[in-house]
């Protein structure tokens, strides 16, 4: 009798605890979560009330294909001019510096050179020789007219005068080349800018005044006219068929992403980089106002010549997950299948280009993120 009472009490406690658990478990009244099944490596998602996730069909449109490559701004070599010091000697003064804007004829530096004194001495000697030869020639003409000398002697004097004039012109020309005024000789050679532009290279400094010799140096300064620049990008060999000399390209600078500058492809390198299999593509770009500076990073966009079909879906239909792009397409019996796609750039009306992975008219879930969140709950 005592054992029967204990068993009855235990059963009563079990029933009471079961009723208590049922009342305290709020999840018991929630809808069942989505279930994920795997069929052949493809994720299938089963949800209650699939009508909560509206569908939209992928649309097709035609446009020219685009190719984006990284690029840098470089000076136009044809507009880059070295500053040459004809005279050799010691730099005693520098009147500009790298990065400065200069105008044609502006004084850049002064060089103290023995070439000046040698050239001026040669000029003075040529002046004296020409004066003496002229006097002798005039005297020979008088003597010949009086019959005192033969004609051959007159011709010798005339030839000497002509040689002296030639030597004098050569000496004067040498002074001009060195930048020396024959009437006001200077102890230094003044080097002037040959063009208007920006100093992009400088191989002499103020320290050069202590004794740096320049012997016909072409590297003292380099001046570039930056009204036109080159934007050079690397294009992979598989993408080279999209690029043609003479085509237009859009340039977006990293510093000014909202501004677009249009240039023209002027050359495609004939030699590929063997390590990364790319070719250099050179774009000639106008640079009014000096917006583009040497060394700036940019993005060059090339456009195809013929329109090609492309797919587009709402941007909300594309799910970015694990460094990949996905969309959800309907399967049978209220299921959805996650499909990998290659997404392109954004389009007007909040749409996104689909490069591959979908067919025209194929339906996708409008809000992929909402469906993904329901899976993770």
C-alpha positions in Angstrom: 0.0 0.0 0.0 2.9 2.4 0.9 4.6 1.6 -2.5 1.4 2.4 -4.4 1.2 5.9 -2.8 4.8 6.8 -3.7 4.3 5.8 -7.4 1.1 7.9 -7.7 2.9 10.9 -6.2 5.8 10.6 -8.7 3.4 10.5 -11.6 1.6 13.6 -10.4 4.9 15.5 -10.1 5.9 14.5 -13.6 2.7 15.7 -15.1 2.9 19.0 -13.2 6.5 19.6 -14.4 5.5 18.8 -18.0 2.7 21.3 -17.9 5.0 23.9 -16.5 7.6 23.4 -19.3 4.9 23.8 -21.9 3.8 27.1 -20.5 7.4 28.5 -20.1 8.7 27.6 -23.6 7.8 30.5 -26.0 9.6 28.8 -28.9 6.9 26.1 -29.0 4.4 28.6 -30.5 6.9 30.1 -33.1 6.9 29.0 -36.7 9.4 26.3 -37.5 12.8 27.7 -38.8 13.9 27.4 -42.5 15.6 24.1 -43.3 18.7 23.9 -45.4 19.2 20.7 -47.4 22.1 19.8 -49.6 21.4 18.1 -53.0 24.4 17.5 -55.2 26.4 20.3 -53.6 23.7 22.9 -54.1 22.0 24.6 -51.1 18.2 24.2 -51.1 16.3 26.3 -48.6 12.8 25.3 -47.4 10.7 28.0 -45.8 7.2 28.3 -44.6 5.0 30.7 -46.6 7.4 31.2 -49.6 5.1 33.8 -50.9 6.7 36.2 -48.3 9.6 36.4 -50.7 8.5 38.0 -54.0 10.3 37.1 -57.2 11.5 39.3 -60.1 12.7 38.3 -63.6 16.2 39.1 -64.8 16.0 41.6 -67.6 18.3 41.8 -70.6 19.7 45.0 -72.1 22.4 45.8 -74.6 25.4 48.0 -73.9 29.1 48.1 -74.8 31.3 46.1 -72.4 33.7 48.0 -70.2 37.1 47.3 -68.8 38.6 49.0 -65.8 42.4 49.0 -65.2 44.6 50.7 -62.7 46.9 53.4 -64.1 49.3 56.2 -63.2 49.8 59.7 -64.5 53.1 60.2 -66.3 54.7 63.1 -68.3 54.4 63.2 -72.0 57.9 62.3 -73.2 57.5 64.3 -76.4 56.9 67.3 -74.2 59.8 66.7 -71.8 62.9 68.8 -72.4 66.3 68.5 -70.7 68.1 71.7 -69.7 71.5 71.6 -71.3 74.6 73.5 -70.0 76.9 73.9 -73.0 79.7 75.2 -70.8 81.6 73.1 -68.3 82.4 74.6 -65.0 81.2 75.2 -61.4 77.6 76.0 -60.6 77.5 79.2 -58.7 73.8 80.0 -58.5 70.5 78.2 -58.9 67.3 80.1 -59.5 64.7 77.4 -59.4 63.9 74.0 -57.9 62.1 70.8 -58.6 58.3 71.2 -58.8 58.5 74.8 -59.7 56.7 76.2 -62.7 59.0 78.1 -65.2 58.5 80.0 -68.4 60.5 80.0 -71.5 63.5 82.2 -71.2 63.5 82.2 -67.4 67.0 82.1 -65.7 67.6 78.7 -64.1 71.2 78.7 -63.1 74.6 80.2 -63.6 77.8 78.3 -64.3 81.3 79.7 -63.8 83.4 78.3 -66.7 86.8 78.7 -68.2 85.1 78.0 -71.6 84.0 81.7 -71.5 87.4 83.2 -71.1 88.9 80.8 -73.8 86.1 81.6 -76.2 86.4 85.4 -75.6 90.2 85.3 -76.1 89.6 83.4 -79.3 87.1 86.0 -80.4 89.5 88.9 -79.6 92.3 87.2 -81.6 89.9 86.6 -84.5 89.0 90.3 -84.5 92.7 91.3 -84.6 93.5 88.8 -87.3 90.6 90.0 -89.5 91.6 93.6 -89.1 95.2 92.9 -90.1 94.1 90.8 -93.1 91.7 93.5 -94.2 94.5 96.1 -94.1 96.8 93.9 -96.1 94.1 93.1 -98.7 93.3 96.8 -99.2 97.1 97.6 -99.5 97.5 94.8 -102.0 94.6 96.2 -104.1 96.3 99.6 -104.3 99.7 98.0 -105.3 98.0 95.9 -107.9 96.3 98.9 -109.4 99.7 100.6 -109.7 101.2 97.5 -111.2 103.6 97.0 -108.3 102.5 93.4 -107.6 101.2 90.5 -109.5 97.6 89.4 -109.5 98.5 86.2 -107.7 99.7 88.2 -104.7 96.4 90.1 -104.7 94.5 86.8 -104.7 96.5 85.6 -101.8 95.7 88.7 -99.8 92.0 88.4 -100.7 91.9 84.7 -99.6 93.6 85.6 -96.3 90.9 88.3 -95.6 88.1 85.8 -96.4 89.6 83.2 -94.0 90.0 85.8 -91.3 86.3 86.8 -91.7 85.3 83.1 -91.4 87.3 82.7 -88.2 85.7 85.8 -86.8 82.2 84.6 -87.5 83.0 81.3 -85.9 84.3 82.9 -82.8 81.2 85.2 -82.6 78.9 82.1 -83.0 80.7 80.3 -80.2 80.0 83.2 -77.9 76.4 83.1 -78.9 76.1 79.4 -78.1 77.7 79.9 -74.7 75.3 82.8 -74.0 77.9 85.5 -73.9 77.4 89.0 -75.1 80.6 89.9 -77.1 80.2 93.6 -76.1 79.5 92.9 -72.4 81.3 89.6 -71.5 80.4 88.0 -68.2 82.3 85.7 -65.9 79.4 83.1 -65.8 77.2 81.3 -68.3 73.5 81.9 -67.7 71.4 78.9 -68.4 67.8 79.7 -69.4 64.6 77.6 -69.6 64.1 76.3 -73.2 60.3 75.9 -72.6 57.4 76.7 -70.4 56.5 73.9 -68.0 57.2 72.3 -64.6 60.6 71.2 -63.3 60.2 67.4 -62.8 63.8 66.5 -62.3 66.8 68.3 -60.7 70.3 67.0 -60.4 72.0 70.1 -59.1 71.4 71.8 -55.7 72.7 74.7 -53.8 75.5 72.5 -52.6 76.7 72.3 -56.2 78.0 75.8 -55.8 81.0 74.3 -53.8 82.3 72.7 -56.9 80.3 70.5 -59.2 81.4 70.4 -62.8 78.9 70.2 -65.6 80.4 69.1 -68.9 77.6 69.5 -71.4 75.2 67.9 -68.9 71.7 67.3 -70.1 70.4 66.3 -66.6 70.8 69.5 -64.6 67.0 70.0 -64.9 64.2 68.4 -66.8 61.2 70.5 -67.7 57.9 68.9 -68.7 54.9 70.6 -70.4 52.0 69.2 -68.4 49.2 70.6 -70.5 49.1 67.1 -72.0 50.0 64.0 -69.9 50.2 60.2 -70.4 48.0 57.9 -68.3 49.6 54.5 -68.5 47.7 51.3 -67.4 48.3 47.6 -67.4 45.9 45.5 -69.5 46.0 41.7 -69.2 46.6 39.8 -72.5 43.1 38.3 -72.4 41.6 41.8 -72.4 43.7 43.3 -75.1 41.1 42.6 -77.9 38.9 45.3 -76.1 41.6 47.9 -76.5 42.4 49.7 -79.8 44.6 52.6 -80.7 42.4 55.7 -81.3 39.6 54.6 -79.0 38.5 56.9 -76.2 39.0 56.1 -72.5 37.5 57.6 -69.3 40.0 58.5 -66.6 39.0 58.8 -62.9 41.6 60.0 -60.5 41.7 58.6 -57.1 42.1 62.1 -55.7 39.0 63.3 -57.6 36.7 60.3 -58.1 33.7 62.4 -59.1 35.5 64.0 -62.1 35.9 62.1 -65.4 38.5 63.1 -68.0 38.4 61.7 -71.5 41.6 60.7 -73.3 42.6 58.8 -76.4 44.6 55.6 -76.6 47.8 56.5 -78.4 49.8 53.3 -78.1 49.7 49.7 -76.9 53.0 48.2 -75.9 54.2 45.4 -78.2 55.9 43.6 -75.4 54.1 41.9 -72.5 55.4 41.8 -68.9 56.4 38.2 -68.6 55.7 38.0 -64.9 52.1 39.3 -64.8 51.2 39.0 -68.5 50.1 42.6 -69.0 50.8 45.2 -71.7 51.3 48.9 -71.1 48.5 51.0 -72.7 49.2 54.7 -73.1 46.4 57.2 -73.1 46.9 60.8 -74.2 45.0 63.0 -71.9 44.6 66.9 -71.9 45.4 68.4 -68.5 43.9 71.9 -68.4 44.6 73.7 -65.2 47.2 71.1 -64.1 44.6 68.9 -62.4 46.5 65.7 -63.0 49.9 65.5 -61.3 52.8 63.2 -62.1 52.5 60.0 -60.1 48.8 60.2 -59.3 46.9 56.9 -59.3 43.9 56.6 -61.6 41.4 54.2 -63.0 41.1 53.9 -66.8 37.8 52.7 -68.3 37.8 51.3 -71.8 34.6 50.8 -73.7 33.9 48.0 -76.3 33.0 48.9 -79.8 29.9 46.7 -80.3 26.9 46.5 -77.9 26.5 43.1 -76.2 23.6 41.6 -74.2 23.8 41.9 -70.4 21.6 40.8 -67.5 20.3 43.1 -64.8 18.4 42.4 -61.6 17.5 44.7 -58.6 20.6 45.4 -56.5 18.7 43.9 -53.5 18.6 40.5 -55.2 22.3 40.1 -55.1 23.8 38.7 -51.9 27.5 39.4 -51.2 28.7 36.5 -49.1 32.2 35.0 -48.5 33.7 37.3 -51.2 31.3 36.0 -53.8 27.9 37.1 -55.3 24.8 35.0 -55.0 21.1 35.1 -55.9 18.2 32.9 -54.8 16.1 31.3 -57.5 12.9 29.4 -56.9 12.9 25.6 -56.8 10.1 23.1 -56.6 7.8 22.7 -53.6 8.4 26.1 -52.0 12.1 25.7 -52.0 14.8 28.2 -53.0 18.2 27.5 -54.5 21.3 29.7 -53.9 23.1 30.2 -57.2 26.5 31.9 -57.6 26.8 34.7 -60.1 29.4 37.2 -61.3 28.0 40.7 -60.6 29.1 43.8 -62.4 28.7 47.5 -61.7 25.7 49.4 -60.5 23.0 50.5 -63.0 20.4 53.2 -62.8 17.1 52.6 -61.0 18.9 50.6 -58.2 19.8 47.7 -60.5 23.0 45.7 -60.8 24.6 44.1 -63.8 25.0 40.3 -63.8 27.8 39.3 -66.0 27.2 35.5 -65.8 25.2 33.0 -63.9 21.7 33.9 -65.0 19.6 33.6 -68.1 17.2 36.2 -69.5 13.8 36.0 -67.8 15.0 33.7 -65.0 13.3 34.6 -61.7 15.2 35.5 -58.6 14.2 36.5 -55.0 13.9 40.3 -54.9 15.4 40.6 -51.4 18.2 38.0 -51.0 19.4 39.4 -47.7 16.0 39.0 -46.1 15.8 35.3 -47.2 19.4 34.8 -46.0 18.5 36.2 -42.6 15.6 33.9 -42.2 17.9 30.9 -42.9 20.4 32.0 -40.2 17.7 32.4 -37.5 
